[in-house]
């Protein structure tokens, strides 16, 4: 999942920014004679009219609370201090509350959506044969092209919603105190432009005096994938998100088993949970690298090794949770998909030690 981050002030700005962040490298297809097969199969075939990508809606998942990590908070205040120098050197900084939701840009071209649906179905069937994972094989999907939040349903079969743009917005609140004892509230809004996201249906029960936190989940969920962006992302985002769906229970079950009877501060639990989810990201995207390399060859899509390598490198640079995914992909290629799956489920420390050397 490639993504870009920025800070904005209003919801209208978030929707507008969702359009402005849509990559334009493949917004205009090349002449038919020079098109790659990937462009012919997954491209629009015409110049994108970005003025038509202005209709959107807000989608709020069932769980809306959000707590940033220390690293995220440091990065956020570093960016804000460039505009507000008073935030650079504070005497005190306390997080109060946070939430998140999605700004979704509606895809207006139904014909293109239907074509993308058909091609993505072919991609999904190929991925199921390539991986031969039981967790993936048992997933069935249906597609939708929503125009409002009322059309979004956490379902089984799993819904894949094709949308023109997708922004994940975080609204946070901090109480800060300066060195001269002035206290005030800071309420930053941070946005991420996404190519794809899987939202599982889960709930975290907080820790109490006797037990650690506990995660419950169902087999329902929802996937959003964007229709406008780099071809590589349009092609592999649905597969990556399906892999997230397939392996979500591994992280949840591992967390419940290891930490249910461990007493610690909530910050410690949150950090443990982030580590597990970051490992899931690396594992999924390492698998995605191996799949796209093979899919490119099998369907003769026309991507060069250099183009794919550049795409993977950009993805790694987009977030700490993706760092090392190329090295992990090479390790999985060497040990085999079957063994990688076994290690991820039964002995994750052994699988990830190749990229967690320190």
N, C-alpha and C positions, 0 to 999 in steps of 0.2 A: 504494500500500500504506500504509494508515493504521496507526499503531502507538503504543503507550505503553510507557514504560520505568520500571522500578523496580528496587530492590536487595532481594534476599531471601536467606535463610540456608540453606534446605534444599530438597530436591527435592519433598517433600510440599507445602511452601509454594508452590513453583512451580506445581504442578498446581492447588492451591486458588486461587492467584492468577489462573491462566488463566480459571477460572470467574468470579472476582470482577471481572475486567477486561472481561468480555463486556458490551458496551453494552446497556442495557435500553430505550432509546428506542422500539425496535420489538419488544421482547419480548412486548408485549401488543398485538394487533391492535385496531383500532377496530371499531365496529359495522359490519356488512356494508353497510348503506346508505351509509355515509360513507367506505368504503374506496376508495383509489385503485386503479387497475388494477395498479400495481406491487405493492401489498399482496396483491391477489387472486392474481397470478401467482407471486410470489416469497415471500410471507409464509407463516407457519405456520397462521394461522387460529385459534390458541388461545394461552392464556397459557403461557409457558415455565416449566416446573418445574425450577428451577436445581438442586434436590437430585438430580435424575437426571443431571445433567451432572458427575458426580464420578468417572467411570471414565476412566482414561487410560493412556498408555504413553509410553515414551521412544523417540525415533527419532534415531539418530546417523548423519549422512552419512559417506561414505567418507573425506572429509578432515575432520579434527577440530581441527587446530591453528588457533589464532586469535591475531593480533597487533593490539592496539588502536592507533589513531592517537594522535598527541600530543594532539589536541583531545579525543578520547574519554577519555584518561587524565586530563587536567586536569579535565574535567567529573565524572568518577567520584570523584576524590579530593576535589573540592569538596563533593560530596554526602556522602561518608563523613566528612569533617571536621566536619559538623554534629552527628554522633553521637560522633565521636572527635576532639576538638580537637587532639590531638597530631599529627594528620596534616595540619594546616593549613600549617605552616611547617617543611619538612623540609630537612635538609642534603643528602640523597641519596635518589633513588628510581629503582630499576632494575627493569625488567620481566623476569620470568624465563620464564614460559610461559603459554599460554592455550589453551582449547578451547571448542567450543560444540556444542550439541545441541538437540533440540526436545522439549518436553513437549506431548503431543497429547491433547486431550479428545475422547472418542468421541461421535459423534452417535447417540442411541438411536432416533430416529424414522426407520425405513426408508422409510415412505410419503412423508414430507416430502423425504427425500433423493432418491427417485425422481422426485418432481415437480420438485425443483430441478435435477436432472440434465436433464430434458426441456426446461425453460425455458432452461437454460444452453446447451444444444445449439443452440437457436434464436438465442440471443445470439451464439454463435460463428459461425454461418453468416452472420448479419447483418454481423458485424465483417469477415469475409473479403470480402464484397461491398463494404462501405464503404471499406476500405483498398485493396483490390486489390493487395496486396503479395505477390509470389511467395513470399517467405520465410514468410508466414503461411498462404497458401493450401495449401502442401504439408504442413502439420502435420495429422496425424490424432490423435484423442484417444479415450481410454476412461475411464470413471468407476469409482471404487471408494469404499467406505465402510469403512475399515479399523478393526479392533478390536485389533490388535496390530502391532508393528513387523515381524513376519514377513510381513505382507501387503503391505508397502511394497516395490515393485519399480521400479528405474530401467529404463524400458521404452521401446520404440518399436513401436506407437503410444504417445504420451505419456500417462501416467496422471495424471488429476486426482482427487485424494482429497478428499472432502467430510468435514470434521470440525467438531465443535461449537466447539472453541477451540484456539488454537495459541500456544505460548510458545517463543521462541528464547532459550535460556539460554547466557550466556557465563561461564565460570569462569576467572578470571585469578589470577596470582600475582606479587607484587612483593616485593623486598627493599628496606626503607627504613631510613634512618638519621636520627635526630633531631639537633638542634643540640647536645645534650649527649652525643652519641656512642652512644646506645643503638640497637642494630640488631635488627630483627625482621621477620617475614614477614607480609604482608597478603594475604588471599585473598578478594577480593570476588566475589560472584556477581550478575550483572546480567541482568535479564529484559526481553524485549520482547514485548508482546502484538501479534500480527499478524492481519490479515484474509486475507492471501494471500502465498504465497512460491513462487518457482520455484527449484529446486535443480538446476543443471546438473551433468553428469558431466564434471569437468575436473581437471587436475593441473598444478601449477606446479613446474617443475624449477628449482631455485635457481641463482643466478649462480655462476660460477667465475672463475678468474684470467683467462680469455680471452674469455668471453662473458657477456652479461646473462642474466636468467631467460627461460624459455620456457614457454608455456602449451600444453598439449595438451587436446583435448576430443573428445567423441563426440556423436552425435545423440540420445543418451538423456538422460533427466532425469525429474523428478517435480514435480508441482504440488500444494500444499495450499491449500484454500480453506475458510474458516469458514462455517458455516451459521447462526450466530447473531450478529447485529450490525446495523448500519445497512443499510437496504435498498440504498442507493447502493453500499455496499461489497460486499454480497452479489452485486449485479448486475455491477459492473465489475471486481472482483478477478480472476475467471477470464480476462477479456480482457486485462487488464494483464499478467498472468503469461504468457499465451500470446505477447504481444508481446515480453516479455523472452526467451522461448525463441526466437522468430523472429530476433531481432537479437543474440543472445549472441555469435555468431561475429564480428560486426563489431568489438566491443571486444577480443576475444581476438586476432584477426588483426592489428588495428592495433597492439596492444601488442607482439606478436611482431615485426612489421615494423619498428617504430620503435626498440625498445629491445634487440633481440637482440644487436646489436653495440655497445651503449653500456655502458661500465663505470661503475658508481656504487655507493654504499653501498646495502645492502638497504632501509634506510629510505626512500631516494629511490625505488627501484622500487615499494615498497609504496604510496607516496603517488601515484605516477603511475597505478598500477592503480586506486586509489580514485577518482581523478579520472575515469578512463574509465568506471568503474561508476556514478559519480554522474551523469555525462552520460547514460548509458543510462537511469537512473531518470527524469531530467527529460524525456528524449525520449519514453519509453514513457508516462509519465503525462500529458504534453501531448497525445499521441495519444489517450489514454484520455478526456481531457476532451472532445475533439472528437467522439469516438465516442458517449459517453454522452449528450451534448447531442442528437445526431441520433437515437439509439436512443429516447430519451425522447419525441421528436416522432413518430417512425415507429410506435411501438407504443402511443402515447398513454398513457404510464406515469403521468403525473400529477404529476411533480416540477415545482415552479416554478423559474424562473431564479434566484430568491433562494436557494432551498434548495440547488440545485446549486452556486451560487457559494459559499455558506457551507461546503459540504462540501469544495470544492477549497481554500478558504482554510485550513481545519483541516488538510488533508493537507500543504499547504505548510509549516505551522507545526510539523509533527511531526518534521521532520528537515531538516538543511541540504541534503541531496541532493535535496530536493523544491522548494527555493526557486527561484522564477522559472518554474515550470512553466506557470502561467497566461499569463504574458507570452510564453513560448515557444509555447504553444498558439495564441495570437492571431497570432503571426508565421507559424506553419505554415498557419493558415487563409488568410493573405494570399498566401503563395507557392504553396500547393497541396501536397497529400499526396505527389504524385509527385516534386516538386522537393525536398521535405523529406527524403524517403527517399534521394534521390541525394546530397544534401549530407551527410547523416549518414554515408553509406558512403564518399564520395569526398573531401569537404572539411568535416569536422566543425567546424573552427575558424570557418568562415564561417557555419555554422548557429547556433552557440552564442554568437557575438559579441553578439547582441542582448541576452543576459542576463549575459554575462561582460564587462562594460564596463570594469572596473577591473583 
